[in-house]
């Protein structure tokens, strides 16, 4: 699913939910929902990934800079919510995240060349979050969320590729990154209580707490001191 299609569907669902709630604001949907201890649901997200890059003090004459820009991906998973109190909940949302990271290396010579490392990943996310909800108003509520996310890259290679990237192109290359990471999560969203289920729209930011760089004997890792994950999620949650 492309970002434009996901955005269009999300805006359509958000607009539809807003109109339904506005037309039926006097009727309380799912009145006992917040008093039930456990809810389950599923999530669909568009995400944007990049590395926070820090270059090392190791001098490499030909290297001018290393940068990383956001690249889109998609994730899907489930969610289990445990209500501690009507407005406080713990949420566990295991999900699979198909993503890629790009590292752009600018190298000087007779002309300025750019080498792009394309690191493709399939992440298993295991986030545990605490959610704080506002009081319901017109079958809606707003919530804030924060927590920790343990991540395992299921597609990570254990052995480096013997062929190094060349200039002027994008290359699949052994990812100089750790398979496992720990991240913090902050975000928020809005929930619509419809006649038969709850639908939520959420934005979350995930920042790395662990240095993912795994040094090897190539210019592509010797020029770096750290790589930290950064990920932005736009999520539609059904139930939960």
C-alpha positions in Angstrom: 0.0 0.0 0.0 1.4 3.4 -1.0 1.6 6.3 1.4 -0.9 8.3 -0.7 -3.5 5.5 -0.7 -3.0 5.0 3.1 -3.3 8.7 3.7 -6.5 9.0 1.5 -8.1 6.0 3.4 -7.1 7.4 6.8 -8.5 10.9 6.0 -11.7 9.3 4.6 -12.2 7.1 7.7 -11.4 10.1 10.0 -13.9 12.3 8.2 -16.5 9.6 8.2 -16.1 9.0 11.9 -16.3 12.7 12.7 -19.5 13.0 10.7 -21.1 10.0 12.3 -20.2 11.2 15.8 -21.5 14.7 15.0 -24.8 13.4 13.7 -25.3 11.1 16.7 -23.6 13.0 19.5 -26.5 12.6 21.9 -26.3 8.8 21.9 -23.4 7.2 23.9 -21.9 4.3 21.9 -20.3 1.4 23.7 -21.1 2.8 27.2 -19.3 0.1 29.2 -16.2 -0.1 27.0 -13.8 1.6 29.4 -14.9 -0.5 32.3 -14.0 -3.8 30.6 -10.5 -4.8 31.6 -9.1 -6.4 28.4 -9.6 -5.4 24.8 -8.0 -6.8 21.6 -7.6 -5.3 18.2 -5.3 -4.9 15.2 -3.2 -2.1 13.8 -2.1 -0.9 10.3 0.7 1.7 10.0 2.7 3.7 7.5 6.1 4.5 8.9 9.1 6.5 8.0 12.6 5.4 9.0 16.0 6.9 9.2 19.3 6.7 11.2 20.6 9.4 13.5 24.2 9.4 12.2 27.4 10.5 14.1 30.7 10.4 12.2 33.8 9.1 13.9 37.1 10.9 14.5 38.7 8.5 12.1 40.0 10.6 9.2 39.1 9.4 5.7 40.4 11.8 3.1 37.8 11.0 0.4 34.8 11.1 2.7 32.9 14.4 2.9 29.7 13.5 4.7 27.3 10.7 5.7 23.6 11.4 5.9 20.3 9.4 6.3 16.9 10.6 5.2 13.4 9.2 6.0 12.2 6.3 3.9 8.7 4.9 4.0 7.6 1.4 5.1 4.5 -0.4 6.3 3.7 -2.4 9.5 0.8 -4.6 10.6 0.1 -6.3 13.9 -2.2 -6.8 16.8 -2.8 -5.0 20.1 -3.9 -6.1 23.6 -5.0 -3.4 26.0 -5.4 -3.9 29.8 -7.4 -1.2 31.5 -5.8 -0.3 34.9 -8.4 2.4 35.4 -11.0 3.8 33.0 -8.6 6.4 31.8 -5.3 4.6 32.3 -4.2 1.5 30.2 -1.3 -0.7 29.4 -1.0 -1.6 25.7 1.1 -4.4 24.1 1.2 -4.2 20.3 3.4 -6.8 18.6 3.8 -6.0 14.9 5.9 -6.7 11.8 7.5 -3.7 10.1 8.8 -3.9 6.6 11.3 -1.0 6.3 14.5 0.2 4.7 17.2 2.6 5.7 19.4 4.6 3.3 22.9 5.8 4.2 24.3 8.4 1.7 28.1 8.6 1.6 29.5 11.7 -0.3 33.0 10.9 -1.5 35.4 13.4 -3.1 37.7 12.8 -6.1 38.0 14.3 -9.5 34.2 14.6 -9.2 31.9 14.3 -6.1 30.5 10.8 -6.0 27.7 9.5 -3.8 27.4 5.9 -2.6 24.1 4.8 -1.2 23.8 1.8 1.1 20.3 0.3 1.1 19.6 -1.6 4.3 16.4 -3.6 4.1 14.8 -4.9 7.2 11.9 -6.9 8.6 11.4 -5.7 12.2 9.5 -7.5 14.9 8.4 -4.8 17.3 7.4 -5.7 20.8 6.3 -2.4 22.3 4.8 -2.0 25.8 3.1 1.4 26.4 1.2 3.3 29.1 -1.8 5.3 27.8 -3.5 8.2 29.5 -7.0 9.0 28.2 -9.1 12.1 28.5 -12.8 12.0 29.5 -15.1 11.1 26.6 -16.7 13.9 24.7 -19.3 13.2 21.9 -18.1 9.5 21.6 -14.5 10.6 21.2 -11.5 10.7 23.5 -7.9 11.8 23.1 -5.0 9.9 24.6 -1.2 10.2 25.1 1.1 7.2 25.0 4.7 6.4 25.9 6.8 3.3 26.6 9.6 1.1 25.4 9.9 -1.0 22.3 12.2 -4.1 21.9 13.0 -4.7 18.2 14.4 -7.7 16.4 15.5 -7.4 12.7 14.4 -10.8 11.3 16.1 -10.0 8.0 19.5 -9.1 9.4 22.4 -10.9 7.8 25.0 -12.5 10.1 27.8 -12.4 7.5 29.1 -9.4 5.6 28.9 -9.2 1.8 32.3 -9.7 0.3 31.6 -7.2 -2.5 31.7 -3.6 -1.5 29.4 -0.9 -3.0 30.6 1.2 -5.9 29.7 4.8 -6.7 26.8 6.4 -8.5 24.2 3.8 -7.4 22.2 2.2 -4.6 23.4 -1.1 -3.3 22.1 -3.9 -1.1 24.9 -4.5 1.4 25.5 -6.2 4.7 23.8 -4.0 7.2 26.5 -2.7 9.6 23.8 -2.6 12.4 22.9 -4.8 15.3 20.0 -7.1 14.9 18.4 -6.1 18.3 17.6 -2.7 19.7 15.7 -0.9 22.4 13.7 2.2 21.6 11.5 4.7 23.5 8.1 5.7 22.2 6.1 8.9 22.6 2.9 9.9 20.8 -0.8 10.4 21.0 -4.1 9.8 19.2 -7.8 10.2 19.0 -10.4 7.4 19.4 -13.9 7.3 17.9 -16.5 5.1 19.7 -18.7 3.8 16.9 -21.9 1.7 17.3 -20.1 -1.6 17.3 -16.4 -0.9 17.7 -13.7 1.6 18.4 -11.5 3.2 15.7 -8.3 5.2 16.6 -5.9 7.4 14.7 -2.4 7.7 16.2 0.9 9.3 15.6 4.0 7.9 17.4 7.7 8.7 17.4 10.3 6.0 18.2 13.8 6.9 19.1 16.7 4.5 19.6 18.4 4.0 23.0 21.1 1.6 21.7 23.9 2.2 19.3 23.2 -0.1 16.3 26.6 0.3 14.6 28.6 -3.0 14.2 32.1 -2.0 13.0 33.9 -3.9 10.3 36.9 -3.2 8.1 35.2 -1.1 5.5 35.0 2.7 5.0 31.3 2.5 5.6 31.6 1.7 9.3 35.0 3.1 10.1 33.7 6.5 9.2 30.9 6.3 11.8 30.8 6.3 15.6 27.1 5.6 16.1 23.8 4.8 14.4 20.5 5.3 16.3 17.1 4.4 15.0 14.5 7.0 14.3 11.0 6.0 13.2 7.7 7.9 12.8 4.4 6.0 12.7 1.0 7.0 11.3 -1.4 4.3 12.6 -5.0 3.3 12.3 -6.1 1.0 15.2 -9.2 -1.1 15.1 -10.4 -2.0 18.6 -7.9 -2.2 21.4 
